[in-house]
Amino acid sequence: VSLLLEHSADVNAHGNYHISSLIWAVGRGYVDITRMLVQRGAKVNVGDKYGTSALVWACRKGNPEIVECLLRAGANVDTAGMYSWTPLLVATMGNHVEVVNLLLESKPNVNALD
């Protein structure tokens, strides 16, 4: 990935299903690649073809390091994805307590409905 970025690869390019490299890395739990893409300007609030953001994917996976990285990069804590599920709802459904606590620190709308 770093070699591609060094040769001016588009960090925000999308592949099949409108999945960006950031969403791909987040969905697979690749912390270092996620950080690298964010540092290179990956758009953290762009969703896949269903509108599911990288933050929702990270909350689904329950990875606190990635969630924290995305929040620090300005990810919208209230962006709803597929089925209108918010990051907080997805993290709660997965029983990802550490991720839920990180999200609560960002003051999400705890009354958002799915």
N, C-alpha and C positions, 0 to 999 in steps of 0.2 A: 504494500500500500504506500509506504513512504517513497519508494522508487517512482511510482506513478505520480504521486503528488509533486515530487521534485521535477518531473517532466510536464508539469502544468495540466495534469488531469483535472477535469471539472469535478470539484468536490460535491457539487449539488446535482450531478447528472442522475437520471432515473433509469431504471431497468424495467423488467417485466413487472406488471401490477403497480407501476408508479412507485417502486421501492427505491429509495435513495441509498447511497452507500452508508449513510449514518444509520438509517433504520435497519439495514442489513447487519451492521456491526452490533448495534444495540440488541437486536433480536437474537443474536448468537452469544451475547454476553462478553464481547471482546472489549474490555475496558480500555486497553492501551490504544486500540484503533479508534474507538469512540473519542477519546481525548484528542488524538491526532487530528481527526476530522473536524472536531469542534474548534481546535486551535487554528485550523486552516480556513475557517469560515463556513462550515456546514450550517445550513439553515435548520435550527432546532425545532421550529414550529410548523414545518411542512409535513403533511401527512402522506400516507400511502394512498392508493386508489380508493380506499374506503374512508379516508380522512383520519386514520389512526396515526397519531404522532409518535415520534421516537420516545417521548416520555411515557405514553401509554404502553408501548412495547416494553420499556424498561421496567415499568411497574408490574406488568404481566410476568416478567422473568424474575422479579424480586431482587434485583441487583442494586444495593444501596450506593455503590461507587458510581455506577452509571447514572442513577437518578440524581445524585448530588452534582455530578458533572453537568448534566443537562439543565438542572435548575440554576446553577451558577452562570450558565451560558444564556439564560433568559427564557428557558422553556416555560410556556404558559401552563400553570398548574391546574387550570380549569378547562383546558381544551378537551372536548369529548371526542371519542373516536367512534369506531363501529358500534352500533347499537346505542349510541349516545352515552357510552360509559366514560366517566372521567378517570383520570389517573388515580385519584383517591379510591374510587369504587373498585377499580381493577386490583389495586394493591390490597384492599380490604378483603376482596373475594379470594385472593390467593393466600391470605393470612401472612402477608409479608410485613410484620410488625415494624421492623426497622425502616422500611420504605414508607409506611404509613406515617411514622413519626417525622421523617424528613419532609414529607409533603405537608404535614400539619404546621411545621415551622414556616412554611411559605404562605400560610394563611389562605388555603383554598376555600371555595364556597362549599361548606360541609352540608348544605341543604340542597345541592344540585340534584335534580331528579334524572333517572335514566330514561 
